[in-house]
Amino acid sequence: MSDAFCVSSGVRQGGVLSPLLFAVYVDDLIAKLRCSGFGIHIGSLFYGCIFYADDIALLSCSCYGLQKLLDICSAYYYQLSLNLLVLLVISTEFMFLV
């Protein structure tokens, strides 16, 4: 077993309030992404970002739009003085299931 350590920020993993606090924390980022005009829109619904646990998927029809969404996320985290590791994978292949 490892030594105990103090956690001075963040939320507890598995804590019952963790998902709610994360949702409140990223709500402003989602609003910025939605209002940017970039990303996927189906009708009036925005699908340019999908959040699950501590992951974010950014969706766009173009590389330019995807870069703009990434720039918004980067500026948001920079403004909050957080370290952000970004892994961006772009696939030019599409799979259609019929």
Backbone as JSON Lines, residues from 0, in Angstrom:
{"i":0,"aa":"M","n":[0.84,-1.16,0.0],"ca":[0.0,0.0,0.0],"c":[0.89,1.23,0.0]}
{"i":1,"aa":"S","n":[0.47,2.24,-0.75],"ca":[1.25,3.48,-0.83],"c":[1.02,4.35,0.4]}
{"i":2,"aa":"D","n":[1.89,5.33,0.56],"ca":[1.76,6.28,1.65],"c":[0.56,7.2,1.41]}
{"i":3,"aa":"A","n":[-0.03,7.68,2.47],"ca":[-1.14,8.63,2.37],"c":[-0.63,9.96,1.85]}
{"i":4,"aa":"F","n":[-1.48,10.69,1.14],"ca":[-1.11,12.0,0.64],"c":[-2.33,12.92,0.73]}
{"i":5,"aa":"C","n":[-2.06,14.2,0.8],"ca":[-3.11,15.2,0.95],"c":[-3.58,15.67,-0.42]}
{"i":6,"aa":"V","n":[-4.88,15.73,-0.62],"ca":[-5.46,16.25,-1.84],"c":[-6.0,17.64,-1.53]}
{"i":7,"aa":"S","n":[-5.42,18.64,-2.2],"ca":[-5.8,20.02,-1.88],"c":[-6.73,20.66,-2.91]}
{"i":8,"aa":"S","n":[-6.99,19.98,-4.02],"ca":[-7.92,20.52,-5.02],"c":[-8.56,19.37,-5.77]}
{"i":9,"aa":"G","n":[-9.62,19.7,-6.49],"ca":[-10.32,18.68,-7.26],"c":[-11.45,18.05,-6.47]}
{"i":10,"aa":"V","n":[-11.98,16.99,-7.03],"ca":[-13.07,16.27,-6.37],"c":[-12.63,14.82,-6.17]}
{"i":11,"aa":"R","n":[-13.26,14.17,-5.22],"ca":[-12.93,12.78,-4.94],"c":[-13.39,11.89,-6.06]}
{"i":12,"aa":"Q","n":[-12.53,10.97,-6.45],"ca":[-12.93,10.0,-7.46],"c":[-13.94,9.05,-6.83]}
{"i":13,"aa":"G","n":[-15.08,8.91,-7.48],"ca":[-16.12,8.05,-6.96],"c":[-17.05,8.74,-5.98]}
{"i":14,"aa":"G","n":[-16.77,9.99,-5.65],"ca":[-17.64,10.73,-4.74],"c":[-18.99,11.01,-5.38]}
{"i":15,"aa":"V","n":[-20.04,11.01,-4.59],"ca":[-21.39,11.19,-5.15],"c":[-21.58,12.58,-5.74]}
{"i":16,"aa":"L","n":[-20.85,13.56,-5.27],"ca":[-20.98,14.91,-5.8],"c":[-20.05,15.19,-6.98]}
{"i":17,"aa":"S","n":[-19.1,14.3,-7.24],"ca":[-18.11,14.54,-8.29],"c":[-18.73,14.83,-9.66]}
{"i":18,"aa":"P","n":[-19.68,14.02,-10.16],"ca":[-20.27,14.32,-11.48],"c":[-20.98,15.67,-11.51]}
{"i":19,"aa":"L","n":[-21.69,16.01,-10.45],"ca":[-22.41,17.28,-10.4],"c":[-21.43,18.46,-10.39]}
{"i":20,"aa":"L","n":[-20.4,18.37,-9.58],"ca":[-19.42,19.45,-9.51],"c":[-18.67,19.6,-10.83]}
{"i":21,"aa":"F","n":[-18.37,18.48,-11.5],"ca":[-17.71,18.55,-12.8],"c":[-18.63,19.23,-13.81]}
{"i":22,"aa":"A","n":[-19.92,18.89,-13.79],"ca":[-20.88,19.5,-14.72],"c":[-20.99,21.0,-14.5]}
{"i":23,"aa":"V","n":[-21.01,21.42,-13.25],"ca":[-21.07,22.86,-12.95],"c":[-19.78,23.54,-13.42]}
{"i":24,"aa":"Y","n":[-18.66,22.87,-13.24],"ca":[-17.35,23.42,-13.58],"c":[-17.21,23.64,-15.09]}
{"i":25,"aa":"V","n":[-17.7,22.7,-15.89],"ca":[-17.51,22.8,-17.35],"c":[-18.69,23.45,-18.06]}
{"i":26,"aa":"D","n":[-19.73,23.81,-17.35],"ca":[-20.91,24.39,-17.98],"c":[-20.56,25.65,-18.77]}
{"i":27,"aa":"D","n":[-19.69,26.49,-18.25],"ca":[-19.29,27.71,-18.94],"c":[-18.53,27.38,-20.23]}
{"i":28,"aa":"L","n":[-17.69,26.36,-20.18],"ca":[-16.95,25.94,-21.38],"c":[-17.92,25.44,-22.45]}
{"i":29,"aa":"I","n":[-18.9,24.65,-22.07],"ca":[-19.89,24.15,-23.03],"c":[-20.62,25.32,-23.68]}
{"i":30,"aa":"A","n":[-20.98,26.33,-22.89],"ca":[-21.67,27.5,-23.43],"c":[-20.78,28.24,-24.44]}
{"i":31,"aa":"K","n":[-19.48,28.36,-24.14],"ca":[-18.55,29.03,-25.05],"c":[-18.43,28.25,-26.37]}
{"i":32,"aa":"L","n":[-18.35,26.93,-26.27],"ca":[-18.25,26.11,-27.46],"c":[-19.53,26.19,-28.29]}
{"i":33,"aa":"R","n":[-20.67,26.16,-27.64],"ca":[-21.96,26.23,-28.33],"c":[-22.13,27.56,-29.06]}
{"i":34,"aa":"C","n":[-21.72,28.64,-28.43],"ca":[-21.91,29.97,-29.01],"c":[-20.85,30.33,-30.05]}
{"i":35,"aa":"S","n":[-19.85,29.5,-30.21],"ca":[-18.76,29.82,-31.13],"c":[-19.16,29.76,-32.6]}
{"i":36,"aa":"G","n":[-20.2,29.0,-32.91],"ca":[-20.59,28.82,-34.31],"c":[-19.87,27.68,-34.99]}
{"i":37,"aa":"F","n":[-18.95,27.03,-34.29],"ca":[-18.22,25.88,-34.85],"c":[-18.77,24.6,-34.25]}
{"i":38,"aa":"G","n":[-18.42,23.49,-34.82],"ca":[-18.88,22.21,-34.31],"c":[-20.09,21.7,-35.08]}
{"i":39,"aa":"I","n":[-20.57,20.56,-34.69],"ca":[-21.67,19.89,-35.36],"c":[-23.0,20.42,-34.83]}
{"i":40,"aa":"H","n":[-23.88,20.8,-35.74],"ca":[-25.24,21.19,-35.39],"c":[-26.2,20.31,-36.18]}
{"i":41,"aa":"I","n":[-27.15,19.72,-35.52],"ca":[-28.2,18.95,-36.18],"c":[-29.5,19.64,-35.82]}
{"i":42,"aa":"G","n":[-30.07,20.31,-36.8],"ca":[-31.22,21.16,-36.52],"c":[-30.74,22.29,-35.62]}
{"i":43,"aa":"S","n":[-31.42,22.49,-34.52],"ca":[-31.02,23.54,-33.59],"c":[-30.18,22.99,-32.43]}
{"i":44,"aa":"L","n":[-29.87,21.7,-32.46],"ca":[-29.11,21.07,-31.37],"c":[-27.62,21.08,-31.68]}
{"i":45,"aa":"F","n":[-26.82,21.35,-30.66],"ca":[-25.37,21.43,-30.77],"c":[-24.75,20.12,-30.3]}
{"i":46,"aa":"Y","n":[-23.95,19.5,-31.16],"ca":[-23.23,18.27,-30.82],"c":[-21.73,18.45,-31.01]}
{"i":47,"aa":"G","n":[-21.23,19.65,-30.86],"ca":[-19.82,19.94,-31.08],"c":[-18.91,19.46,-29.97]}
{"i":48,"aa":"C","n":[-19.47,19.13,-28.82],"ca":[-18.65,18.59,-27.73],"c":[-19.46,17.56,-26.96]}
{"i":49,"aa":"I","n":[-18.78,16.51,-26.6],"ca":[-19.4,15.45,-25.8],"c":[-18.51,15.25,-24.58]}
{"i":50,"aa":"F","n":[-19.1,15.36,-23.42],"ca":[-18.37,15.19,-22.16],"c":[-18.79,13.9,-21.5]}
{"i":51,"aa":"Y","n":[-17.82,13.13,-21.05],"ca":[-18.11,11.92,-20.27],"c":[-17.01,11.77,-19.25]}
{"i":52,"aa":"A","n":[-17.4,11.71,-18.0],"ca":[-16.44,11.65,-16.89],"c":[-15.49,12.84,-17.03]}
{"i":53,"aa":"D","n":[-14.2,12.59,-17.2],"ca":[-13.25,13.71,-17.33],"c":[-12.71,13.82,-18.76]}
{"i":54,"aa":"D","n":[-13.45,13.26,-19.71],"ca":[-13.04,13.31,-21.11],"c":[-13.91,14.27,-21.9]}
{"i":55,"aa":"I","n":[-13.32,14.84,-22.93],"ca":[-14.03,15.75,-23.82],"c":[-13.77,15.3,-25.25]}
{"i":56,"aa":"A","n":[-14.82,15.11,-26.03],"ca":[-14.69,14.84,-27.46],"c":[-15.2,16.07,-28.2]}
{"i":57,"aa":"L","n":[-14.38,16.6,-29.08],"ca":[-14.77,17.75,-29.89],"c":[-15.09,17.26,-31.29]}
{"i":58,"aa":"L","n":[-16.23,17.69,-31.84],"ca":[-16.7,17.23,-33.14],"c":[-16.92,18.41,-34.07]}
{"i":59,"aa":"S","n":[-16.41,18.29,-35.3],"ca":[-16.59,19.35,-36.28],"c":[-16.54,18.74,-37.67]}
{"i":60,"aa":"C","n":[-17.14,19.44,-38.63],"ca":[-17.13,18.98,-40.02],"c":[-15.83,19.33,-40.73]}
{"i":61,"aa":"S","n":[-15.02,20.19,-40.15],"ca":[-13.79,20.61,-40.8],"c":[-12.65,20.67,-39.8]}
{"i":62,"aa":"C","n":[-11.44,20.58,-40.32],"ca":[-10.25,20.72,-39.47],"c":[-10.18,22.13,-38.89]}
{"i":63,"aa":"Y","n":[-10.58,23.12,-39.68],"ca":[-10.58,24.51,-39.21],"c":[-11.51,24.66,-38.01]}
{"i":64,"aa":"G","n":[-12.73,24.14,-38.11],"ca":[-13.69,24.22,-37.01],"c":[-13.2,23.48,-35.78]}
{"i":65,"aa":"L","n":[-12.58,22.32,-36.0],"ca":[-12.04,21.56,-34.88],"c":[-10.94,22.33,-34.18]}
{"i":66,"aa":"Q","n":[-10.07,22.98,-34.96],"ca":[-9.0,23.79,-34.37],"c":[-9.58,24.94,-33.57]}
{"i":67,"aa":"K","n":[-10.64,25.57,-34.07],"ca":[-11.27,26.68,-33.34],"c":[-11.84,26.19,-32.01]}
{"i":68,"aa":"L","n":[-12.49,25.02,-32.01],"ca":[-13.02,24.46,-30.75],"c":[-11.88,24.17,-29.78]}
{"i":69,"aa":"L","n":[-10.79,23.63,-30.3],"ca":[-9.63,23.34,-29.46],"c":[-9.03,24.62,-28.89]}
{"i":70,"aa":"D","n":[-8.97,25.67,-29.7],"ca":[-8.46,26.97,-29.23],"c":[-9.33,27.52,-28.1]}
{"i":71,"aa":"I","n":[-10.65,27.34,-28.19],"ca":[-11.56,27.81,-27.14],"c":[-11.3,27.04,-25.85]}
{"i":72,"aa":"C","n":[-11.12,25.73,-25.96],"ca":[-10.83,24.92,-24.76],"c":[-9.5,25.32,-24.14]}
{"i":73,"aa":"S","n":[-8.5,25.51,-24.99],"ca":[-7.18,25.89,-24.5],"c":[-7.23,27.24,-23.78]}
{"i":74,"aa":"A","n":[-7.91,28.22,-24.37],"ca":[-8.03,29.54,-23.74],"c":[-8.79,29.47,-22.43]}
{"i":75,"aa":"Y","n":[-9.81,28.63,-22.39],"ca":[-10.62,28.46,-21.17],"c":[-9.77,27.91,-20.03]}
{"i":76,"aa":"Y","n":[-9.0,26.86,-20.32],"ca":[-8.16,26.28,-19.28],"c":[-6.99,27.18,-18.91]}
{"i":77,"aa":"Y","n":[-6.45,27.91,-19.89],"ca":[-5.38,28.86,-19.61],"c":[-5.89,29.96,-18.68]}
{"i":78,"aa":"Q","n":[-7.11,30.43,-18.94],"ca":[-7.73,31.47,-18.1],"c":[-7.88,30.99,-16.67]}
{"i":79,"aa":"L","n":[-8.15,29.71,-16.5],"ca":[-8.3,29.15,-15.15],"c":[-6.97,28.69,-14.56]}
{"i":80,"aa":"S","n":[-5.88,28.92,-15.28],"ca":[-4.53,28.55,-14.85],"c":[-4.41,27.05,-14.56]}
{"i":81,"aa":"L","n":[-4.97,26.25,-15.47],"ca":[-4.88,24.81,-15.32],"c":[-3.94,24.26,-16.37]}
{"i":82,"aa":"N","n":[-3.26,23.18,-16.03],"ca":[-2.43,22.49,-17.01],"c":[-3.35,21.6,-17.83]}
{"i":83,"aa":"L","n":[-3.17,21.61,-19.14],"ca":[-4.06,20.85,-20.02],"c":[-3.22,20.03,-20.98]}
{"i":84,"aa":"L","n":[-3.43,18.74,-20.97],"ca":[-2.79,17.86,-21.92],"c":[-3.79,17.56,-23.02]}
{"i":85,"aa":"V","n":[-3.42,17.84,-24.25],"ca":[-4.34,17.67,-25.37],"c":[-3.8,16.6,-26.3]}
{"i":86,"aa":"L","n":[-4.63,15.63,-26.59],"ca":[-4.33,14.63,-27.59],"c":[-5.38,14.77,-28.68]}
{"i":87,"aa":"L","n":[-4.94,15.11,-29.87],"ca":[-5.86,15.34,-30.98],"c":[-5.6,14.31,-32.06]}
{"i":88,"aa":"V","n":[-6.6,13.52,-32.35],"ca":[-6.5,12.52,-33.4],"c":[-7.53,12.86,-34.46]}
{"i":89,"aa":"I","n":[-7.07,13.07,-35.67],"ca":[-7.98,13.38,-36.77],"c":[-7.95,12.22,-37.75]}
{"i":90,"aa":"S","n":[-9.11,11.7,-38.04],"ca":[-9.23,10.63,-39.02],"c":[-9.91,11.18,-40.26]}
{"i":91,"aa":"T","n":[-9.34,10.88,-41.41],"ca":[-9.95,11.31,-42.66],"c":[-10.82,10.2,-43.26]}
{"i":92,"aa":"E","n":[-10.89,9.09,-42.55],"ca":[-11.71,7.98,-43.02],"c":[-13.03,7.97,-42.27]}
{"i":93,"aa":"F","n":[-14.07,7.6,-42.99],"ca":[-15.4,7.54,-42.38],"c":[-15.95,6.13,-42.56]}
{"i":94,"aa":"M","n":[-16.67,5.67,-41.58],"ca":[-17.29,4.36,-41.67],"c":[-18.8,4.55,-41.62]}
{"i":95,"aa":"F","n":[-19.48,4.01,-42.57],"ca":[-20.93,4.1,-42.61],"c":[-21.52,2.73,-42.33]}
{"i":96,"aa":"L","n":[-22.41,2.65,-41.37],"ca":[-23.09,1.41,-41.06],"c":[-24.51,1.48,-41.63]}
{"i":97,"aa":"V","n":[-24.87,0.5,-42.4],"ca":[-26.22,0.5,-43.01],"c":[-27.04,-0.6,-42.39]}
